[in-house]
Amino acid sequence: MNDVDFLNNACEIYSLKRIEYTFLDVQLIYKTVYKKPTLSSLSSIAEELNFEYLAHRSDEDARATLLVLKHILKDTGLTLNELLKKYHI
């Protein structure tokens, strides 16, 4: 979600048309599935799941996001569509 806000703000600053797209926020999914009281950073989630992550690099952000999502799906035994339906995401 932070990246989306950043892109939308940049479009506004430069008087560009906003980009319209659909996305899922893996940090919000993690919070929902594991009933965390607050939203965890991607860095703290990576640390909890015990994988290395170099924060704030687009390639690393994408890789870590994928690893977190794969972990959630494996841990819950659900497909992505089943997960989204079960948690009303």
N, C-alpha and C positions, 0 to 999 in steps of 0.2 A: 504494500500500500504506500510506503514511503516513496518508492520509485515512481509510482503513478502520480502522487502529489507533486513530486519534483518536476516531472515532465509537463504536467498541466500548468504549473507555475511558470515554467520556462516558455511555454506557448503563449501564456498571457503577457509576460514581459515583452516578448518579441512580436506581439500582435499577430500570432499565428493561430490558425484554426486548431482547436483542441483535438487530440487524437481520441477516437472512440474505440474501445476494445473491452472485452470481457476478460477478467482474470480471477485467479484464486490466490488468496494470501495464506501461504503455508504456516506462517506464524500464528495466524488466527485459527487455522485448522488445528494446529498443535495445542493451542490453548483450550479449544473446545473439546477435543477428544480426550485430553489428559486432565481436564477440569482444573487448569491452572488459574489462580486468582488474578494474575496480570499477564499481559502480553510479554513474552520472552523475546529477547533479541535473537537473531539468527546465530550469533556467536555463542550465546549461552545454551541454545538448543544443541548446537554442534558439540559443545563441551559435555553436555548431559549425555549425548548419544555416543560420545567418545570417538569423534572423527575430526581430523585436522581441517581447519578452515582459515583462510587468509581474508579477513573482513574487508569489505568495501572495494573489492575488485569485481567487475561485472561477471567475469568468467567464474570466479569462485562463488559469488552469490548464486549464480545459476546452478552450479554443481551442488552446493550445499542445500539449496532449495529442493533439488531433485532427490538428494540423499534423505532429507527429512521426510519428504512425501513417501518415498519408497519404504522407509522405516515404519511410518504410520500405517500404510497399507498392509505391510507384512505383519505388523504387531496386531492389527485388528482382524486380519484375515478377510478384509473386504476389498472389492474393486473400488476404483475411484468413484464411479457412479453410485455404488452402494453406500459408500462413506458419505457422499454429499447428501443422499436421500436420508440416511439414518440420522445425521446431525443437522438436517434442515439448512444446509449451506447452499 
